[in-house]
Amino acid sequence: MSTTTTTTTLPTPILILPNSIIRPIHASDAAALVATANNPRLARGLRAHFPSPYTLADAEAWIARCAVESPRRSFAVCDPATNAVCGGVSLRALGGDEARTFEIGYYLGEAYWGRGVMSEAVAAFARWAFAMVPEAELQRLEAGVYSFNPGSSRVLVKAGFVFEGSRRGAGFKHGEAFDILMYGLLRQDLE
């Protein structure tokens, strides 16, 4: 009698860092994505379109959307010891008068908070973005942080982003109004 072992070949990482691996998301990541993202404390600091509770159907839908991105702009942040998803990082191009600006978004599972994982990942991912996206398309990265999330502000400052101001009272979630703190990083800031 023979046994068959199925192995999954995960996508090639775009970045291998001491505290994380950044690689394309894969269909086999769905369960780990749910385990990481299905946390109301995590969702509280993210935009309203981030599902909470985060279900297997949400994970599968996200993986399917990422699979058709061209060029790819959304990636899994993974534990370097296991290659299991522990977070995510992505770029979203703005348009119109802000056509050379991309918003950077990120999240990290609570089990990894406070370890410097996301500070390292955002810094490296920002440099990767500026190296991979032509200057004619990308001059600036920006991120908005909810004022009640100081950890996210620290991530951006450690990654070289500059605090540019506060959009007072711009956020409203779960019956609570709050400021959105704006951070930016220009291509020349890295030169």
N, C-alpha and C positions, 0 to 999 in steps of 0.2 A: 504494500500500500504506500502510495506517495502522498506527500502533503505539498500543497502549493502555498507559497508565501507571496503575498502581494506587497510590493514596495512602491512607494510613491516618490517620484522624482520631483522635488520642489524646484521652482524657478531659480535661476541664477541671481544671487544678490546684486544690488547696485552698490551697496556699501556694507563692508564688514568692519564693525567698530568694536572696541573693547567691551562695551556694555550692551550692544545690540547688533542685530543684522537687519538691514533694510532690503526687502525683496518684494517682487510682485506677489499679490495675494493668490492663493490657489484653492481650488474646489475642496481639497482635503482640509483646509483651514476652518471650515464652517463651525465645527464644534468648539474649537479653541476661541474663535471670534465671539461666539455667544458667551462662553465662560468669562471672557475678558470684558465685553461690552455691556453685559446685562447687569448693570450696577447703577442704581439711582444716584449715588454720590458722584459717579463719573458723568452721567447724563446731565446732571444739574449744571455743570460748567460748560456744556456744549450747546450748540444751536438747537432750536426746537425741532428741526427736521431729523435730528439724531433720535432713533426710536428708543423708547423706554416704556415698558420692558423691551429688551432686545431679544428677539426670537430667532430660531433657526431659519425661518422664512426670511427675516430681515437680513441675516448673514448671507444666505444664498442669493438674495436679490442684489446685495452689495457686491458680492463676488462676480455675479453675472455682469453688472454694470462696469466693473473694473476690467473685465476680460475684453470688452469692446472699446475701451478707451484707446484713442490713437491721436497723438502719442500718449503713452501711459503717464498719468499724473498722480495716481493713488497707490500707496504701497503699505505693506505690512511692516510693522516694527516687531522683531522677534527676539526671543530670549536666545543669547548666543550658545548656551549650553544645550538647548533642546530644539531650537529653530521653531518653537511654538509661538504663535501670535500673542503678543502682549500689548499691542497698541497699533496705531496707524499714523501716517503722515501723508499729506496731499497738497496739491497746488490747484488753484482755481483761477483761471484767467479772468480779469475784469475786462470791460469793454468801453467803447466810446472814447471819451477824453482820457481814460485810465487804461488804455489798450496795452501799455507796456508794464502794467502792474499785475502781479499775481498775489492772491491771498494764500497764505500758508495756513493749513489747519493740522491739528494733531490731537491725539489722545493717548493715554497710557493706562493700563489696568492698575487698579488700586494696589495690588500686591507689589508693584514696582515703584510706587511713589517714593520720593525722597532719596533715591539712589543715584541721581544724576543721569539716568538713562535718557530721558527726553531732552535734557539740555544738550547732551552730546549728539543725539540723533538730529535735532533741529539744526544745530550748527553745521553738521556735516551735510545734511540734506539741502540746506540753503546754498552751500558752496557747490554741491552737485548740480542744483537747479541752474545757478549762474553759469556753470561750465557746460551744461547740456542744452540750455535754451539760448538761442542766438540773442545777442544784445539788441537787435532790432525788434525782438518780441518781448524781452524781459529786461527792464531797468531797475525794477523795485519789487521787493517782497513786503507784504504787510500782514499784520494780524491784529484782530480785536480781541481783547480779553475782558471778561466780566470782572467788575471791580471787586467782587467777593472771592476771586480766585487768585490770590497772590502767588501761588506756586507757578501758575502759568506765566505770570509776569516775570518771575525769576528765570524761567526757562528761556524766554526771549532775550532778556538782558544778557544772560550768560552766553547766548548764541550770537551776540553782537548787535542785536536790534536796538534801536533808539526809541525811547518813549517820546511820542510826538504830541500827546495831549489826551484829553478826556472828552468823550461825547456824553455830556451830562444828561442823565435820565433817559438815555437812548434805548436801554434794554428793559424788557418787561417779561418776566417768566414766573409762573406759579404764583401769580398775584403780587409779585415784588418788582418794583422799579429799581434800576441800578444804572450806574455809569458803565460805558464801554471804553476801556483804555486802549489807545491806538499805539502800535509799535511799527517801525519801518526799518528796512535794511536796503540800502542802495548798492548797486553793483560796485561802484567806486569805493564803498566802505570796506570792501574785501581786498582792494588792490593796494 
